[in-house]
Amino acid sequence: MGRMAGIWIDHREAVLVSIENGETSVCLVESAVGRRVRSSGCRAGGISVAQSIVKGQTADERRKHRLHTFYRKVIEKVAGKPGEVFIFGPGEAKHELIKEVEKMKGSHIITISAVENL
């Protein structure tokens, strides 16, 4: 029997459970991504709408970079030993993680599947 792993993931954390040779291990990977803050689009505290938009774009870019780093950390934990990896959790994080795995040609993960309903 080969290695099997399950990843429960959202944008704040990932819980990895793997089984290999009858041994089970659990690992928690936390992201540095905070909650997304939405701008009202109004003038607030003397900041013009244009400045507010630029700050929002900078925050979005910072969030994307943090998510990219988070997904790479998760992939590092399961890469290197071929096996099946099942990814599940709420929202889009599981699909974003799969896209990140597909970008990494040398990750050596044989089978990866998103589990929609449990």
KEMI-275960 format. One record per residue: residue in one letter; x, y, z of N, C-alpha, C in turn; residue number from 0. Coordinates in nm, 4 decimals. Last residue first. Layout:
+------+----------+----------+----------+----------+----------+----------+----------+----------+----------+--------+
! voba !     n.px !     n.py !     n.pz !    ca.px !    ca.py !    ca.pz !     c.px !     c.py !     c.pz ! torvex !
+------+----------+----------+----------+----------+----------+----------+----------+----------+----------+--------+
!    A !        X !        Y !        Z !        X !        Y !        Z !        X !        Y !        Z !    NUM !
...
+------+----------+----------+----------+----------+----------+----------+----------+----------+----------+--------+
This chain:
+------+----------+----------+----------+----------+----------+----------+----------+----------+----------+--------+
! voba !     n.px !     n.py !     n.pz !    ca.px !    ca.py !    ca.pz !     c.px !     c.py !     c.pz ! torvex !
+------+----------+----------+----------+----------+----------+----------+----------+----------+----------+--------+
!    L !  -1.8771 !   1.5703 !   0.1611 !  -1.8454 !   1.4573 !   0.2497 !  -1.9705 !   1.4118 !   0.3179 !    117 !
!    N !  -1.8079 !   1.7076 !  -0.1528 !  -1.9078 !   1.6776 !  -0.0497 !  -1.8653 !   1.5573 !   0.0324 !    116 !
!    E !  -1.5621 !   1.7452 !  -0.2968 !  -1.6617 !   1.8503 !  -0.2819 !  -1.7585 !   1.8268 !  -0.1667 !    115 !
!    V !  -1.2307 !   1.7024 !  -0.3045 !  -1.3503 !   1.6351 !  -0.2542 !  -1.4527 !   1.7439 !  -0.2224 !    114 !
!    A !  -0.9964 !   1.6935 !  -0.5574 !  -1.0754 !   1.7798 !  -0.4689 !  -1.2005 !   1.7033 !  -0.4312 !    113 !
!    S !  -0.7025 !   1.5006 !  -0.5790 !  -0.8456 !   1.5118 !  -0.6044 !  -0.9089 !   1.6073 !  -0.5059 !    112 !
!    I !  -0.4135 !   1.3762 !  -0.7293 !  -0.4686 !   1.4777 !  -0.6404 !  -0.6138 !   1.4980 !  -0.6774 !    111 !
!    T !  -0.1531 !   1.1514 !  -0.7658 !  -0.2955 !   1.1735 !  -0.7833 !  -0.3434 !   1.2754 !  -0.6815 !    110 !
!    I !   0.1342 !   1.2028 !  -0.7337 !   0.0758 !   1.1238 !  -0.8417 !  -0.0705 !   1.1597 !  -0.8670 !    109 !
!    I !   0.3608 !   1.4472 !  -0.6923 !   0.2342 !   1.4008 !  -0.6363 !   0.1629 !   1.3300 !  -0.7503 !    108 !
!    H !   0.6014 !   1.5770 !  -0.7627 !   0.5947 !   1.4315 !  -0.7465 !   0.4719 !   1.3841 !  -0.6697 !    107 !
!    S !   0.6698 !   1.8374 !  -0.8270 !   0.6188 !   1.8123 !  -0.6923 !   0.6032 !   1.6635 !  -0.6613 !    106 !
!    G !   0.7700 !   1.9513 !  -1.0624 !   0.8502 !   1.8534 !  -0.9903 !   0.7984 !   1.8188 !  -0.8521 !    105 !
!    K !   0.5888 !   2.1463 !  -1.1551 !   0.6099 !   2.0233 !  -1.2323 !   0.6809 !   1.9158 !  -1.1512 !    104 !
!    M !   0.3661 !   2.3418 !  -1.0296 !   0.4921 !   2.2837 !  -0.9834 !   0.5132 !   2.1491 !  -1.0503 !    103 !
!    K !   0.1140 !   2.3941 !  -1.1245 !   0.2225 !   2.4822 !  -1.1683 !   0.3594 !   2.4229 !  -1.1353 !    102 !
!    E !  -0.0383 !   2.2095 !  -0.9843 !  -0.0229 !   2.1910 !  -1.1283 !   0.0887 !   2.2776 !  -1.1853 !    101 !
!    V !  -0.0365 !   2.3264 !  -0.7309 !   0.0322 !   2.1984 !  -0.7513 !   0.0592 !   2.1775 !  -0.9004 !    100 !
!    E !  -0.1994 !   2.5474 !  -0.7850 !  -0.0606 !   2.5691 !  -0.7448 !   0.0216 !   2.4416 !  -0.7632 !     99 !
!    K !  -0.4420 !   2.4215 !  -0.8340 !  -0.3793 !   2.5004 !  -0.9405 !  -0.2315 !   2.5232 !  -0.9100 !     98 !
!    I !  -0.4854 !   2.3155 !  -0.5769 !  -0.4661 !   2.2250 !  -0.6905 !  -0.3993 !   2.2990 !  -0.8065 !     97 !
!    L !  -0.5253 !   2.5539 !  -0.4331 !  -0.4118 !   2.4676 !  -0.4010 !  -0.3822 !   2.3726 !  -0.5169 !     96 !
!    E !  -0.7639 !   2.6410 !  -0.5464 !  -0.6447 !   2.7236 !  -0.5623 !  -0.5190 !   2.6416 !  -0.5338 !     95 !
!    H !  -0.9325 !   2.4413 !  -0.4544 !  -0.9106 !   2.4532 !  -0.5979 !  -0.7858 !   2.5374 !  -0.6278 !     94 !
!    K !  -0.9246 !   2.4924 !  -0.1787 !  -0.8845 !   2.3602 !  -0.2296 !  -0.8548 !   2.3652 !  -0.3786 !     93 !
!    A !  -1.0216 !   2.7569 !  -0.1555 !  -0.8819 !   2.7268 !  -0.1227 !  -0.8374 !   2.5924 !  -0.1800 !     92 !
!    E !  -1.2890 !   2.8224 !  -0.1908 !  -1.2053 !   2.8056 !  -0.3086 !  -1.0634 !   2.7603 !  -0.2793 !     91 !
!    G !  -1.5056 !   2.6616 !   0.0547 !  -1.4583 !   2.7685 !  -0.0319 !  -1.3649 !   2.7260 !  -0.1429 !     90 !
!    P !  -1.3931 !   2.4113 !   0.2918 !  -1.4906 !   2.5070 !   0.2401 !  -1.4265 !   2.6032 !   0.1396 !     89 !
!    G !  -1.2406 !   2.0954 !   0.1993 !  -1.2581 !   2.2123 !   0.2842 !  -1.3563 !   2.3074 !   0.2191 !     88 !
!    F !  -0.9864 !   1.8721 !   0.0693 !  -1.1235 !   1.9116 !   0.0960 !  -1.1256 !   2.0306 !   0.1895 !     87 !
!    I !  -0.7988 !   1.6526 !  -0.1236 !  -0.8077 !   1.7882 !  -0.0692 !  -0.9539 !   1.8224 !  -0.0490 !     86 !
!    F !  -0.5934 !   1.3744 !  -0.1175 !  -0.7318 !   1.4205 !  -0.1261 !  -0.7410 !   1.5543 !  -0.0557 !     85 !
!    V !  -0.3445 !   1.2132 !  -0.2865 !  -0.3708 !   1.3254 !  -0.1970 !  -0.5135 !   1.3724 !  -0.2223 !     84 !
!    E !  -0.1531 !   0.9191 !  -0.3219 !  -0.2795 !   0.9876 !  -0.3448 !  -0.2969 !   1.0972 !  -0.2407 !     83 !
!    G !   0.1972 !   0.9430 !  -0.4100 !   0.0814 !   0.8813 !  -0.3478 !  -0.0440 !   0.9585 !  -0.3823 !     82 !
!    P !   0.5496 !   0.9968 !  -0.3792 !   0.4277 !   0.9777 !  -0.4586 !   0.3173 !   0.9078 !  -0.3805 !     81 !
!    K !   0.7091 !   1.2260 !  -0.2021 !   0.6759 !   1.0841 !  -0.1920 !   0.5449 !   1.0628 !  -0.2660 !     80 !
!    G !   0.7223 !   1.4949 !  -0.2794 !   0.8436 !   1.4162 !  -0.2681 !   0.8208 !   1.2673 !  -0.2580 !     79 !
!    A !   0.4784 !   1.6767 !  -0.0822 !   0.5533 !   1.6460 !  -0.2048 !   0.6727 !   1.5568 !  -0.1747 !     78 !
!    V !   0.3629 !   1.7579 !   0.1522 !   0.3149 !   1.6323 !   0.0928 !   0.3933 !   1.5905 !  -0.0310 !     77 !
!    K !   0.4937 !   1.9918 !   0.2286 !   0.4679 !   1.8893 !   0.3302 !   0.4250 !   1.7555 !   0.2706 !     76 !
!    E !   0.4917 !   2.1506 !   0.0018 !   0.6197 !   2.0964 !   0.0492 !   0.5996 !   1.9830 !   0.1490 !     75 !
!    I !   0.2234 !   2.2313 !   0.0002 !   0.2722 !   2.1383 !  -0.1017 !   0.4027 !   2.0739 !  -0.0576 !     74 !
!    V !   0.2247 !   2.4142 !   0.2125 !   0.1403 !   2.2941 !   0.2193 !   0.1918 !   2.1893 !   0.1216 !     73 !
!    K !   0.3971 !   2.6090 !   0.1089 !   0.4324 !   2.5392 !   0.2332 !   0.3535 !   2.4083 !   0.2463 !     72 !
!    R !   0.2474 !   2.6935 !  -0.1139 !   0.3783 !   2.6303 !  -0.1349 !   0.4228 !   2.5535 !  -0.0100 !     71 !
!    Y !   0.0292 !   2.8137 !   0.0145 !   0.0079 !   2.6942 !  -0.0663 !   0.1395 !   2.6205 !  -0.0916 !     70 !
!    F !   0.1669 !   3.0329 !   0.1373 !   0.0953 !   2.9335 !   0.2184 !   0.0774 !   2.8032 !   0.1398 !     69 !
!    T !   0.2507 !   3.1777 !  -0.0897 !   0.3498 !   3.1252 !   0.0050 !   0.2891 !   3.0140 !   0.0907 !     68 !
!    H !  -0.0040 !   3.2437 !  -0.1932 !   0.0922 !   3.1681 !  -0.2739 !   0.1960 !   3.1025 !  -0.1831 !     67 !
!    L !  -0.1038 !   3.3995 !   0.0174 !  -0.1693 !   3.2731 !  -0.0178 !  -0.0753 !   3.1847 !  -0.0987 !     66 !
!    R !   0.0747 !   3.6166 !   0.0031 !   0.0698 !   3.5341 !   0.1243 !   0.0026 !   3.3995 !   0.0978 !     65 !
!    H !   0.0073 !   3.7171 !  -0.2508 !   0.1434 !   3.6697 !  -0.2244 !   0.1459 !   3.5785 !  -0.1020 !     64 !
!    K !  -0.2592 !   3.7931 !  -0.2056 !  -0.2279 !   3.6908 !  -0.3064 !  -0.0893 !   3.6319 !  -0.2825 !     63 !
!    R !  -0.2169 !   3.9950 !  -0.0118 !  -0.2947 !   3.8750 !   0.0224 !  -0.2645 !   3.7613 !  -0.0749 !     62 !
!    R !  -0.0806 !   4.1832 !  -0.1657 !  -0.0157 !   4.1264 !  -0.0476 !  -0.0848 !   3.9975 !  -0.0066 !     61 !
!    E !  -0.2825 !   4.2449 !  -0.3489 !  -0.1571 !   4.1851 !  -0.3959 !  -0.0819 !   4.1184 !  -0.2807 !     60 !
!    D !  -0.4713 !   4.3593 !  -0.1742 !  -0.5056 !   4.2388 !  -0.2502 !  -0.3802 !   4.1676 !  -0.3007 !     59 !
!    A !  -0.3285 !   4.5845 !  -0.0858 !  -0.3694 !   4.4825 !   0.0118 !  -0.4042 !   4.3519 !  -0.0589 !     58 !
!    T !  -0.3100 !   4.7220 !  -0.3269 !  -0.1881 !   4.6788 !  -0.2588 !  -0.2196 !   4.5691 !  -0.1581 !     57 !
!    Q !  -0.5803 !   4.7750 !  -0.3717 !  -0.5072 !   4.6910 !  -0.4671 !  -0.3789 !   4.6372 !  -0.4037 !     56 !
!    G !  -0.6326 !   4.9435 !  -0.1542 !  -0.7040 !   4.8166 !  -0.1664 !  -0.6332 !   4.7216 !  -0.2602 !     55 !
!    K !  -0.4698 !   5.1599 !  -0.2184 !  -0.4433 !   5.0856 !  -0.0949 !  -0.5116 !   4.9491 !  -0.0988 !     54 !
!    V !  -0.6017 !   5.2399 !  -0.4529 !  -0.4621 !   5.1964 !  -0.4589 !  -0.4268 !   5.1152 !  -0.3349 !     53 !
!    I !  -0.8496 !   5.3153 !  -0.3438 !  -0.8435 !   5.2070 !  -0.4419 !  -0.7016 !   5.1521 !  -0.4493 !     52 !
!    S !  -0.7748 !   5.5303 !  -0.1826 !  -0.8376 !   5.4139 !  -0.1218 !  -0.8302 !   5.2931 !  -0.2147 !     51 !
!    Q !  -0.6895 !   5.7107 !  -0.3727 !  -0.5929 !   5.6580 !  -0.2764 !  -0.6462 !   5.5318 !  -0.2109 !     50 !
!    A !  -0.9401 !   5.7559 !  -0.4983 !  -0.8279 !   5.6998 !  -0.5747 !  -0.7230 !   5.6402 !  -0.4815 !     49 !
!    V !  -1.0885 !   5.8758 !  -0.2933 !  -1.1315 !   5.7463 !  -0.3450 !  -1.0163 !   5.6799 !  -0.4205 !     48 !
!    S !  -0.8741 !   6.0211 !  -0.0400 !  -0.9548 !   6.0251 !  -0.1619 !  -0.9894 !   5.8837 !  -0.2061 !     47 !
!    I !  -0.9021 !   6.0616 !   0.3010 !  -0.8384 !   5.9825 !   0.1959 !  -0.9288 !   5.9838 !   0.0738 !     46 !
!    G !  -1.0343 !   6.1852 !   0.5092 !  -0.9478 !   6.2660 !   0.4258 !  -0.8767 !   6.1890 !   0.3154 !     45 !
!    G !  -1.2026 !   5.9915 !   0.6248 !  -1.0851 !   6.0389 !   0.6975 !  -0.9879 !   6.1160 !   0.6119 !     44 !
!    A !  -1.3196 !   5.8788 !   0.3212 !  -1.3193 !   5.8535 !   0.4655 !  -1.1904 !   5.9043 !   0.5263 !     43 !
!    R !  -1.5285 !   5.8655 !   0.0527 !  -1.4213 !   5.9440 !   0.1118 !  -1.4293 !   5.9263 !   0.2631 !     42 !
!    C !  -1.6121 !   5.5275 !  -0.0388 !  -1.6452 !   5.6649 !  -0.0038 !  -1.5218 !   5.7350 !   0.0506 !     41 !
!    G !  -1.5633 !   5.2628 !  -0.0667 !  -1.5592 !   5.3431 !  -0.1875 !  -1.5937 !   5.4884 !  -0.1632 !     40 !
!    S !  -1.5413 !   5.0847 !   0.1371 !  -1.6761 !   5.1312 !   0.1067 !  -1.6797 !   5.2134 !  -0.0208 !     39 !
!    S !  -1.3418 !   4.7928 !   0.1046 !  -1.3507 !   4.9379 !   0.1107 !  -1.4914 !   4.9802 !   0.0716 !     38 !
!    R !  -1.3074 !   4.5017 !   0.2980 !  -1.3701 !   4.5668 !   0.1832 !  -1.3763 !   4.7174 !   0.2070 !     37 !
!    V !  -1.0557 !   4.2856 !   0.3863 !  -1.1291 !   4.4064 !   0.4258 !  -1.1801 !   4.4735 !   0.2998 !     36 !
!    R !  -1.0177 !   3.9480 !   0.4602 !  -1.0228 !   4.0478 !   0.3539 !  -1.1088 !   4.1640 !   0.4005 !     35 !
!    R !  -0.8188 !   3.8409 !   0.7384 !  -0.9495 !   3.8565 !   0.6733 !  -0.9427 !   3.9662 !   0.5684 !     34 !
!    G !  -0.4825 !   3.7404 !   0.6572 !  -0.5889 !   3.7886 !   0.7460 !  -0.7201 !   3.7935 !   0.6719 !     33 !
!    V !  -0.2462 !   3.4977 !   0.6119 !  -0.3510 !   3.5738 !   0.5459 !  -0.4564 !   3.6125 !   0.6484 !     32 !
!    A !  -0.0506 !   3.3313 !   0.6744 !  -0.0362 !   3.4663 !   0.7276 !  -0.1429 !   3.5578 !   0.6676 !     31 !
!    S !  -0.1603 !   2.9996 !   0.7686 !  -0.1253 !   3.1025 !   0.6709 !  -0.1108 !   3.2364 !   0.7426 !     30 !
!    E !  -0.0330 !   2.6999 !   0.9165 !  -0.1130 !   2.8216 !   0.9254 !  -0.0670 !   2.9216 !   0.8211 !     29 !
!    V !  -0.0595 !   2.3630 !   0.9162 !   0.0125 !   2.4719 !   0.8509 !  -0.0799 !   2.5931 !   0.8541 !     28 !
!    L !  -0.0225 !   2.0744 !   1.1082 !  -0.1004 !   2.1965 !   1.0893 !  -0.0103 !   2.3011 !   1.0244 !     27 !
!    C !  -0.0289 !   1.7237 !   1.0647 !   0.0492 !   1.8471 !   1.0629 !  -0.0452 !   1.9649 !   1.0384 !     26 !
!    V !  -0.0044 !   1.3859 !   1.1582 !  -0.0907 !   1.5028 !   1.1425 !  -0.0037 !   1.6274 !   1.1531 !     25 !
!    S !   0.0370 !   1.0475 !   1.0518 !   0.0924 !   1.1730 !   1.1024 !  -0.0036 !   1.2863 !   1.0696 !     24 !
!    T !   0.0459 !   0.6989 !   1.0993 !  -0.0351 !   0.8169 !   1.0724 !   0.0337 !   0.9391 !   1.1295 !     23 !
!    E !   0.1697 !   0.4045 !   0.9547 !   0.1963 !   0.5165 !   1.0452 !   0.1123 !   0.6363 !   1.0032 !     22 !
!    G !   0.1381 !   0.2159 !   0.7568 !   0.0636 !   0.1981 !   0.8806 !   0.0847 !   0.3076 !   0.9835 !     21 !
!    N !   0.2846 !   0.3269 !   0.5440 !   0.3337 !   0.2068 !   0.6132 !   0.2666 !   0.1875 !   0.7495 !     20 !
!    E !   0.1275 !   0.6279 !   0.5956 !   0.2314 !   0.5608 !   0.5187 !   0.2870 !   0.4465 !   0.6017 !     19 !
!    I !  -0.0945 !   0.8829 !   0.5832 !  -0.0792 !   0.7443 !   0.6278 !   0.0224 !   0.6787 !   0.5354 !     18 !
!    S !  -0.1512 !   1.2165 !   0.6951 !  -0.0961 !   1.1209 !   0.6006 !  -0.0797 !   0.9844 !   0.6659 !     17 !
!    V !  -0.3156 !   1.5172 !   0.7005 !  -0.3121 !   1.3854 !   0.7635 !  -0.2566 !   1.2896 !   0.6596 !     16 !
!    L !  -0.3038 !   1.8583 !   0.7559 !  -0.2586 !   1.7491 !   0.6710 !  -0.2535 !   1.6212 !   0.7526 !     15 !
!    V !  -0.4849 !   2.1425 !   0.7501 !  -0.4559 !   2.0283 !   0.8360 !  -0.4243 !   1.9122 !   0.7436 !     14 !
!    A !  -0.4282 !   2.4850 !   0.7070 !  -0.4428 !   2.3541 !   0.6428 !  -0.4060 !   2.2483 !   0.7456 !     13 !
!    E !  -0.5780 !   2.8146 !   0.7318 !  -0.4953 !   2.7030 !   0.7764 !  -0.5213 !   2.5790 !   0.6932 !     12 !
!    R !  -0.7079 !   3.0240 !   0.5969 !  -0.6366 !   3.0514 !   0.7221 !  -0.5432 !   2.9399 !   0.7654 !     11 !
!    H !  -0.8465 !   2.9422 !   0.3741 !  -0.7437 !   3.0441 !   0.3561 !  -0.6655 !   3.0749 !   0.4839 !     10 !
!    D !  -0.8531 !   2.5849 !   0.4247 !  -0.9222 !   2.7091 !   0.3937 !  -0.8124 !   2.8150 !   0.3843 !      9 !
!    I !  -0.8373 !   2.2307 !   0.3990 !  -0.7768 !   2.3622 !   0.3811 !  -0.8813 !   2.4712 !   0.3647 !      8 !
!    W !  -0.7276 !   1.9170 !   0.4707 !  -0.8428 !   2.0057 !   0.4906 !  -0.7846 !   2.1451 !   0.4871 !      7 !
!    I !  -0.5908 !   1.6607 !   0.2962 !  -0.5657 !   1.7987 !   0.3361 !  -0.6995 !   1.8695 !   0.3494 !      6 !
!    G !  -0.4570 !   1.3374 !   0.3239 !  -0.5756 !   1.4205 !   0.3157 !  -0.5399 !   1.5588 !   0.3650 !      5 !
!    A !  -0.2734 !   1.0792 !   0.1624 !  -0.2783 !   1.2001 !   0.2447 !  -0.4107 !   1.2708 !   0.2212 !      4 !
!    M !  -0.1007 !   0.7722 !   0.1423 !  -0.2237 !   0.8468 !   0.1195 !  -0.2201 !   0.9671 !   0.2109 !      3 !
!    R !   0.1439 !   0.5619 !  -0.0077 !   0.1115 !   0.6708 !   0.0844 !  -0.0199 !   0.7357 !   0.0434 !      2 !
!    G !   0.0580 !   0.2225 !  -0.0875 !   0.1345 !   0.3461 !  -0.0968 !   0.0919 !   0.4475 !   0.0072 !      1 !
!    M !   0.0840 !  -0.1185 !   0.0000 !   0.0000 !   0.0000 !   0.0000 !   0.0877 !   0.1238 !   0.0000 !      0 !
+------+----------+----------+----------+----------+----------+----------+----------+----------+----------+--------+
